Amino acid sequence: MQKDLKPSLVFAVSIWCIALLVYVCISAVMIFRDKSDMFAAKATEITTSLDRRIAQNFAFVKSLEVFSTISGVESMKVFGSLVQHIMDACPRIHLIHLYELPKGDGLSHAALVASFPSATDVAAIPAVLPTVINQPRGMIRGFADPRFPGRYFTTTHIENGNAHYAIIMLLDVAEMIKPILQSGAPEVEWIIGSVPAILLNDEQDSFFSPWLRLERTIVPGLHKTASEDVTNFPEGTVFRISETVDLSELFNPLGLAAYCSLSAAAVAAAYYSLHQRRLSQRLRQSEEEALGRAARLEKENRLEHAARVNAIGELAAGIIHELAQPLTSLLSQSQASLKTLEENQTHVDFLKRAMDANVRDAKRAGRILGKIRDYIVNTVAVPEITTLNSAILEIVDILNLEIKQRNVSLVLCLAEPSPVANINRIELEQVIHNLVRNSIEALGTLEQPQKRITIQTIADHTANIIQVSDNGPGLSQDTLAQLFQPFFTTKNSGMGLGLSLSQRIVQRVGGLLTASNKDGAVFTITLPKVEPVPATEPHRMVIAVDAARDRQLEHAINHFTASKRFAG
């Protein structure tokens, strides 16, 4: 039973694992979605702040344009105050330069009008001056130069009168971006015109990074930020925000532990309930099977007893005939003895022979009545050493009249010395009687001239065998398959219990009863080997009513035993 329940345990564990996997997946998807929403909000906030700072930088340059084109000392003081105020308010501005170039002159005549802060090394700044001078007049541009890593320029080129001016603002990208990043900031990458301006919070990718990476790339908002179409970043400018969700963040340890505990308890309870249910079902099934077997056995015992009682009707004629013979003999011999005594005739030999016949007939009548009594009350038969040949001859005597009436020849092939078996004699006679009677009835339906029943005993090395065969129609395959099942019969008025009971009788002593076909039906009784006993005179029935008839029958039986053939 435990072996049968092992698949249920495997199934329960599998269900629990699947449920746990589903929970983990759903929980991870929901947490990842929440983090994705949070990242989107964070990215929007960062890009908005960045756009605002870029626009502010452009606005600073735009405001400086006004004072850069006004000549005079006072205008330069105002320009310087404005620049100083802007730089104090915005630490991200690294420097601001103002250049003046006469119209038509080359870059060699460019003069640095103002430099903030004044101590700044300006040696490298003129390197970007050609880029500023060549940009369209009035356009504010933002660009990066590889010679200034981590920084970018916001510049403008304006024209006034006989001169034109260039304003160059250099900004620190880190100072510009870091203030707008929150704690646990995402990875930020800003490429301006294919020149990397900054890369912050770069982390090493893990195996799961491609699936757990959140990324947002902004291009249009940085391409043109001012309301007028006069600002521009070079093509290839990309601001990218990305964040990789840690695998451990996708799982809530407390929730996972609680779910594991609750689901394991639920699965264990379900498995225990299923286990108890199946155990109860098996116990109930075993109980029902036991009750069914007991009821079936009781029913079979009752049917067997009823069959014994019903069989009396079938055997009544033969039993009455058998009882009538010894009783008639007793009556006639007793009357003859009384008449002899009344006539004062002293025929001692006659009287002795008559008394011996009376004793023999009285014992036979008592034996017949004893068998009938045991058969009716279903007395448990005790096995005994039984001579097979004498049991067969006993049945032959009982069925002799019917065999003659059916015009059937009976052939006996009895082994000498007679085989013996450890089986109750009355029960063995009942089995042989049933088999011979079946053969008689099978042959009774035929119109063939030669009807024959053969009874044979065989002493094998390992068993003693009785075979009852006939030359009748034989048994069909369907009949052979069901022949010994209770209540199966091919007779119109039969109960189907004769062969079933016969098989049980033989099996009870360790024997075997089988059926086959060989020029008719063949029934074989195989009984365990028993050492033979000294040959004794078999039981014989005396069917004569006087001494002469008795001697004639005894002579016929002796002749029959010697020749092993009896013709009816």
C-alpha positions in Angstrom: 0.0 0.0 0.0 2.9 2.4 0.8 4.3 1.7 -2.6 1.0 2.7 -4.2 1.1 6.0 -2.3 4.7 6.9 -3.3 3.5 8.3 -6.7 1.0 10.5 -4.7 3.9 11.9 -2.6 5.9 12.7 -5.8 2.8 14.3 -7.3 2.3 16.4 -4.2 5.9 17.6 -4.1 5.7 18.4 -7.8 2.5 20.4 -7.3 4.2 22.3 -4.5 7.3 23.0 -6.6 5.2 24.2 -9.5 3.1 26.5 -7.2 6.3 27.9 -5.7 7.8 28.5 -9.2 4.6 30.3 -10.3 4.6 32.4 -7.2 8.2 33.4 -7.7 7.6 34.3 -11.3 4.5 36.3 -10.6 6.2 38.1 -7.7 9.3 38.8 -9.8 7.2 40.2 -12.7 5.2 42.4 -10.4 8.3 43.7 -8.5 10.1 44.3 -11.9 7.1 46.2 -13.2 7.0 48.4 -10.1 10.7 49.1 -10.4 10.2 49.8 -14.1 7.5 52.3 -13.3 9.7 53.9 -10.6 12.6 54.0 -13.1 10.4 55.7 -15.7 9.4 58.3 -13.2 13.0 58.8 -12.1 14.2 59.1 -15.8 11.5 61.6 -16.6 12.5 63.7 -13.6 16.2 63.5 -14.4 15.7 64.4 -18.1 13.4 67.2 -17.2 16.0 68.7 -14.8 18.7 68.2 -17.4 16.6 69.9 -20.0 16.0 72.8 -17.6 19.7 73.2 -16.8 20.6 73.1 -20.5 18.0 75.7 -21.3 19.4 77.7 -18.4 22.9 77.5 -19.8 21.6 78.7 -23.2 19.7 81.5 -21.5 22.9 82.6 -19.7 24.8 82.9 -23.0 21.8 84.7 -24.5 21.8 87.3 -21.8 25.6 87.8 -22.2 25.1 88.6 -25.8 23.4 91.9 -25.0 26.3 93.3 -23.0 29.1 91.8 -25.1 28.2 94.0 -28.1 28.1 97.3 -26.1 31.4 99.1 -26.1 32.7 101.0 -23.3 34.1 100.5 -19.9 30.9 100.6 -18.1 29.4 98.0 -20.3 32.3 95.7 -19.6 31.8 96.2 -15.9 28.2 95.2 -16.2 29.2 92.2 -18.3 31.8 91.2 -15.7 29.3 91.6 -12.8 26.7 89.5 -14.7 29.3 86.8 -15.5 30.5 86.7 -11.9 26.9 86.4 -10.6 26.2 83.6 -13.0 29.3 81.7 -12.1 28.7 82.1 -8.3 25.2 80.8 -8.7 26.2 77.9 -11.1 29.3 76.1 -10.0 29.0 73.9 -13.1 30.3 76.8 -15.2 34.0 76.4 -15.4 34.9 79.5 -17.4 33.5 82.2 -19.7 35.5 83.9 -22.5 34.6 86.8 -24.7 36.5 87.3 -28.0 36.4 90.2 -30.4 37.3 89.9 -34.1 37.3 92.6 -36.7 35.3 92.0 -39.8 37.3 90.3 -42.5 40.3 89.5 -40.4 41.4 86.0 -39.7 41.5 84.3 -36.4 45.0 85.6 -35.8 43.4 89.0 -34.9 41.0 87.5 -32.4 41.4 89.4 -29.1 40.3 88.1 -25.7 38.2 90.9 -24.3 37.2 89.2 -21.1 38.1 86.0 -19.2 36.3 84.7 -16.1 37.7 83.7 -13.8 40.8 85.8 -14.6 43.3 83.3 -13.4 42.1 80.6 -15.9 44.6 79.1 -18.2 43.3 80.0 -21.6 46.0 78.4 -23.7 43.7 75.6 -24.9 40.6 77.6 -25.4 41.6 79.2 -28.7 41.7 75.6 -30.1 37.9 75.6 -30.2 37.6 79.2 -31.4 37.5 78.3 -35.1 34.5 76.0 -34.4 32.7 79.0 -32.8 33.6 81.5 -35.5 32.4 79.1 -38.2 29.0 78.5 -36.6 26.1 80.5 -38.0 25.6 84.0 -36.6 23.2 84.3 -33.8 23.0 80.5 -33.1 23.7 79.2 -29.6 25.4 75.8 -29.9 26.4 73.1 -27.4 29.2 70.8 -28.4 32.0 68.7 -26.8 35.7 68.5 -27.6 37.9 65.5 -26.9 40.6 67.8 -25.6 38.3 68.8 -22.8 37.1 65.5 -21.2 34.2 65.7 -18.9 33.2 69.1 -20.1 31.2 70.7 -22.9 30.9 74.1 -24.5 28.0 76.4 -24.9 28.9 79.1 -27.5 27.5 81.8 -29.6 28.8 84.0 -32.5 27.3 87.5 -32.9 27.9 90.4 -35.2 27.7 94.1 -34.3 28.9 97.0 -36.4 32.5 96.6 -37.7 33.3 93.6 -35.4 31.9 90.3 -34.4 32.1 88.6 -31.0 32.4 85.0 -29.8 31.2 83.9 -26.3 32.6 80.6 -25.1 31.2 79.0 -21.9 32.8 75.8 -20.6 30.8 73.7 -18.3 31.7 70.8 -16.0 29.3 67.9 -17.0 29.7 66.1 -13.6 28.8 69.3 -11.7 25.8 69.7 -13.9 24.4 66.2 -13.7 25.3 65.0 -10.2 23.0 67.4 -8.3 20.0 66.1 -10.2 20.8 62.4 -9.4 19.2 60.9 -6.4 20.6 58.2 -4.1 20.9 54.9 -5.8 21.2 56.8 -9.1 21.0 54.9 -12.4 23.8 54.7 -14.9 24.0 57.9 -16.9 25.8 58.3 -20.2 25.9 61.6 -22.2 27.4 61.6 -25.7 27.5 65.0 -27.4 28.1 64.8 -31.1 29.7 61.3 -30.8 32.1 62.7 -28.1 31.6 61.0 -24.7 30.9 63.8 -22.3 30.3 61.7 -19.1 29.6 58.2 -17.9 28.4 57.9 -14.3 27.6 54.9 -12.1 28.8 52.3 -14.6 28.4 48.8 -13.2 29.6 45.4 -14.4 26.9 43.5 -16.2 25.8 40.2 -14.8 24.4 37.1 -16.5 20.9 38.4 -16.0 21.6 42.0 -16.9 20.1 41.8 -20.4 16.8 40.7 -19.0 16.8 42.9 -15.9 18.1 46.1 -17.5 15.9 49.2 -17.6 16.9 51.8 -20.2 15.7 55.1 -21.5 17.3 57.2 -24.3 16.5 60.8 -24.9 17.3 62.5 -28.2 14.6 65.0 -29.2 14.5 66.9 -26.0 18.2 67.7 -26.1 18.3 68.4 -29.8 16.5 71.7 -29.6 15.6 72.9 -26.1 14.9 76.6 -26.5 11.6 77.9 -27.8 13.3 79.5 -30.7 14.9 77.4 -33.3 18.3 79.0 -32.7 19.9 76.4 -30.4 21.5 73.2 -31.5 23.5 70.2 -30.3 25.5 68.4 -33.0 24.1 65.3 -34.6 24.8 62.1 -32.6 23.9 63.7 -29.2 22.4 61.1 -27.0 21.5 61.2 -23.3 21.0 57.6 -22.0 19.7 56.5 -18.6 19.8 52.9 -17.6 19.5 50.8 -14.5 20.0 47.1 -13.8 17.6 45.5 -11.3 19.5 43.3 -8.9 18.2 39.7 -8.9 17.8 39.7 -5.2 15.5 42.7 -5.4 12.9 40.7 -7.3 12.2 38.5 -4.3 10.6 39.5 -1.0 12.4 37.2 1.5 9.6 37.5 4.1 6.8 37.0 1.5 8.7 34.1 -0.1 9.2 32.4 3.3 5.6 33.0 4.3 4.4 31.6 1.0 6.7 28.6 1.2 5.5 27.8 4.8 1.8 28.2 4.0 1.9 26.4 0.7 4.0 23.5 2.2 1.5 23.3 5.0 -1.4 23.3 2.5 0.2 20.6 0.3 1.1 18.5 3.3 -2.5 18.7 4.6 -3.9 17.9 1.2 -1.5 15.0 0.9 -2.3 13.7 4.3 -6.0 14.0 3.6 -5.5 12.2 0.3 -3.4 9.5 2.0 -6.1 9.0 4.7 -8.8 8.9 2.1 -7.0 6.3 0.0 -6.2 4.3 3.1 -9.8 4.4 4.1 -10.9 3.4 0.6 -8.5 0.5 0.6 -9.5 -0.6 4.0 -13.2 -0.3 3.1 -12.5 -2.2 -0.2 -10.6 -4.9 1.7 -13.5 -5.1 4.2 -16.0 -5.3 1.4 -14.0 -7.9 -0.4 -13.7 -10.0 2.8 -17.4 -9.6 3.5 -18.1 -10.5 -0.1 -15.9 -13.6 0.1 -17.6 -14.6 3.3 -21.0 -14.1 1.9 -20.1 -15.9 -1.3 -18.6 -18.8 0.7 -21.7 -19.0 2.8 -23.9 -18.9 -0.2 -21.9 -21.6 -1.9 -22.1 -23.7 1.2 -25.9 -23.2 1.3 -26.1 -23.9 -2.4 -23.9 -27.0 -2.0 -26.2 -28.2 0.8 -29.2 -27.4 -1.3 -27.6 -29.2 -4.3 -27.1 -32.3 -2.1 -30.7 -32.2 -1.1 -31.9 -31.6 -4.6 -29.6 -34.4 -5.9 -31.6 -36.8 -3.7 -34.5 -36.5 -6.1 -32.2 -37.4 -9.0 -30.8 -40.4 -7.1 -34.1 -41.4 -5.5 -35.1 -44.0 -8.1 -31.7 -45.7 -8.0 -31.6 -45.6 -4.2 -35.1 -47.0 -3.9 -34.2 -49.8 -6.3 -31.0 -50.5 -4.4 -32.8 -50.6 -1.1 -35.7 -52.7 -2.6 -33.3 -55.4 -3.6 -31.7 -56.2 -0.1 -35.1 -55.7 1.6 -36.9 -58.0 -0.8 -34.1 -60.5 -0.3 -34.4 -60.2 3.5 -38.1 -60.6 3.3 -38.2 -63.7 1.0 -35.3 -65.4 2.8 -36.8 -64.8 6.2 -40.2 -66.0 5.1 -38.6 -69.2 3.6 -36.7 -69.7 6.9 -39.9 -69.3 9.0 -41.8 -71.7 6.7 -39.1 -74.3 7.1 -39.2 -73.9 10.9 -43.0 -74.2 10.9 -42.8 -77.4 9.0 -40.3 -78.7 11.5 -37.8 -79.2 8.8 -34.2 -78.9 9.9 -32.2 -77.7 6.9 -29.3 -76.2 8.7 -27.3 -75.3 5.6 -30.2 -73.6 4.1 -30.9 -71.6 7.2 -27.2 -70.6 7.7 -27.0 -69.5 4.1 -30.2 -67.5 4.4 -29.0 -65.8 7.6 -25.7 -64.9 6.0 -27.5 -63.4 3.1 -29.8 -61.4 5.5 -26.7 -60.1 7.4 -25.0 -59.0 4.1 -28.2 -57.4 2.8 -28.9 -55.6 6.1 -25.4 -54.2 6.2 -25.7 -53.0 2.6 -29.0 -51.3 3.3 -27.5 -49.6 6.4 -24.5 -48.5 4.3 -26.8 -47.0 1.7 -28.9 -45.2 4.3 -25.7 -43.9 6.0 -24.5 -42.3 2.8 -27.9 -40.7 2.3 -27.8 -39.3 5.9 -24.3 -37.9 5.5 -25.1 -36.4 2.1 -28.2 -34.6 3.5 -26.6 -33.2 6.7 -23.4 -32.2 4.9 -21.2 -34.0 7.3 -17.5 -33.1 6.9 -15.9 -36.1 5.3 -12.7 -37.4 6.9 -10.0 -38.6 4.3 -9.2 -42.3 4.5 -7.2 -44.8 2.5 -9.6 -45.8 -0.3 -9.1 -48.4 -2.9 -10.0 -46.8 -6.2 -11.1 -50.0 -8.0 -13.6 -50.9 -5.3 -15.1 -47.4 -5.2 -15.5 -47.6 -9.0 -17.2 -51.0 -8.8 -19.6 -49.7 -6.1 -20.8 -46.9 -8.5 -21.0 -49.4 -11.3 -23.4 -51.5 -9.1 -25.6 -48.4 -8.4 -25.8 -47.3 -12.0 -26.0 -50.8 -13.5 -29.7 -50.7 -14.2 -29.6 -47.3 -15.9 -26.6 -48.3 -18.0 -28.5 -51.3 -19.3 -31.6 -49.2 -20.0 -29.6 -46.7 -22.0 -28.0 -49.5 -24.0 -24.5 -48.3 -23.1 -21.4 -50.5 -23.0 -19.2 -50.0 -19.9 -15.5 -50.8 -20.3 -13.3 -51.0 -17.2 -9.5 -50.9 -17.4 -8.5 -51.3 -13.7 -4.9 -51.4 -12.7 -3.7 -54.4 -10.6 -3.0 -54.1 -7.8 -5.6 -51.4 -7.3 -4.3 -47.9 -6.8 -5.2 -46.2 -3.5 -5.7 -42.6 -2.4 -6.2 -40.7 0.8 -9.7 -39.5 0.1 -13.1 -40.1 1.8 -14.6 -43.1 0.0 -18.2 -41.7 0.0 -17.0 -38.4 -1.6 -14.9 -40.2 -4.2 -17.9 -42.4 -5.1 -19.9 -39.1 -5.4 -17.4 -37.7 -7.8 -17.2 -40.9 -9.9 -21.0 -41.2 -9.8 -21.3 -37.6 -11.1 -18.9 -38.2 -14.0 -20.4 -41.5 -15.1 -23.9 -40.1 -14.8 -22.9 -37.1 -17.0 -21.5 -39.5 -19.6 -24.7 -41.6 -19.6 -26.8 -38.5 -20.1 -24.4 -37.2 -22.9 -24.7 -40.6 -24.7 -28.5 -40.8 -24.1 -29.0 -38.0 -26.7 -27.2 -39.9 -29.5 -28.7 -42.3 -31.9 -25.4 -44.2 -32.6 -25.4 -48.0 -32.2 -22.2 -48.2 -30.2 -22.4 -46.2 -27.0 -19.4 -46.6 -24.8 -18.2 -45.4 -21.4 -14.6 -46.3 -20.3 -13.4 -46.1 -16.7 -9.6 -46.5 -16.2 -7.3 -46.5 -13.2 -3.6 -45.7 -13.6 -0.8 -46.0 -11.0 1.7 -43.4 -12.1 5.1 -42.7 -10.4 3.9 -39.5 -8.8 0.1 -39.9 -8.8 -2.9 -42.2 -9.1 -5.3 -41.4 -11.9 -8.9 -42.2 -12.7 -10.2 -41.4 -16.2 -13.8 -41.5 -17.2 -14.3 -41.1 -21.0 -17.1 -41.7 -23.5 -17.5 -41.6 -27.3 -20.1 -38.9 -27.2 -20.1 -35.5 -28.9 -17.4 -34.1 -26.6 -17.1 -30.6 -25.1 -16.9 -27.3 -27.0 -14.2 -24.7 -26.3 -16.6 -22.4 -24.6 -17.9 -25.2 -22.4 -14.4 -26.3 -21.4 -13.5 -22.7 -20.4 -16.5 -22.5 -18.0 -17.1 -26.2 -17.1 -16.1 -26.0 -13.4 -17.6 -22.7 -12.7 -20.5 -22.8 -10.2 -24.0 -22.6 -11.8 -22.7 -23.3 -15.3 -24.6 -26.0 -17.0 -25.6 -27.2 -20.5 -28.6 -29.1 -19.2 -32.1 -27.7 -19.4 -32.9 -28.8 -15.8 -29.4 -28.8 -14.2 -28.2 -26.5 -11.5 -24.5 -26.4 -12.6 -23.1 -27.4 -9.3 -22.1 -31.1 -9.9 -18.7 -30.6 -11.5 -17.9 -27.6 -9.3 -18.5 -29.6 -6.2 -16.6 -32.5 -7.6 -13.6 -30.3 -8.3 -13.7 -28.9 -4.7 -13.8 -32.5 -3.3 -10.7 -33.5 -5.3 -8.9 -30.3 -4.6 -9.5 -30.6 -0.9 -7.2 -33.6 -0.8 -4.5 -32.0 -3.0 -5.8 -33.5 -6.3 -6.9 -32.2 -9.6 -10.0 -32.7 -11.8 -9.6 -31.7 -15.5 -11.6 -32.1 -18.7 -10.5 -32.6 -22.3 -11.6 -34.1 -25.6 -10.4 -37.3 -27.3 -13.0 -39.0 -29.5 -15.5 -37.6 -26.9 -15.3 -36.1 -23.4 -12.4 -37.2 -21.1 -12.5 -36.4 -17.4 -9.3 -37.1 -15.4 -9.0 -37.3 -11.6 -5.4 -37.0 -10.4 -4.8 -37.9 -6.8 -1.6 -37.7 -4.7 0.4 -40.9 -4.6 -0.3 -43.3 -1.6 1.4 -46.6 -0.9 -0.8 -49.4 -2.0 -2.5 -51.8 0.5 -2.9 -55.5 0.2 -5.6 -56.4 -2.3 -9.0 -57.0 -0.7 -12.3 -58.1 -2.2 -14.1 -55.0 -3.5 -17.6 -54.1 -2.3 -20.2 -55.9 -4.4 -24.0 -55.4 -4.5 -26.2 -58.5 -4.5 -29.1 -57.9 -6.7 -30.5 -61.5 -6.7 -33.6 -62.5 -4.5 -32.6 -66.1 -4.0 -29.4 -68.1 -3.5 -29.2 -69.3 -7.1 -29.5 -65.7 -8.4 -26.9 -64.6 -5.7 -24.3 -67.1 -6.8 -24.9 -66.2 -10.5 -24.3 -62.5 -9.8 -21.2 -63.3 -7.7 -19.8 -65.4 -10.5 -20.6 -62.6 -13.0 -18.8 -60.0 -10.8 -15.7 -62.3 -10.4 -15.6 -62.8 -14.1 -16.0 -59.1 -14.7 -13.1 -58.2 -12.3 -10.8 -60.7 -14.0 -11.6 -59.6 -17.5 -11.9 -55.8 -16.7 -14.8 -55.5 -19.0 -18.5 -55.2 -18.1 -21.1 -55.1 -20.9 -24.6 -53.8 -20.1 
